[in-house]
Amino acid sequence: MGRGDRKTAKGKTAIRSYGNARPHSATKAVVTKSAVTAKPAVKKAAPVAAKKAPAKKPAA
């Protein structure tokens, strides 16, 4: 059970192959169903009053 064994991780690295003992994407993150369905709470900004244009001065 060592470098030549195809069923162990050490053997997989020696042979340079992948499988159950040595998955190709070893750092893959596991996503749970609750994390996918939960939506983050988004705060809405307070409504901003529309700015009025300054009053025009009458022509003299």
Sequence and secondary structure as in RCSB ss.txt:
>XXXX:A:sequence
MGRGDRKTAKGKTAIRSYGNARPHSATKAVVTKSAVTAKPAVKKAAPVAAKKAPAKKPAA
>XXXX:A:secstr
  TT TTSHHHHHHHT  SSSS S TT     HHHHH                       
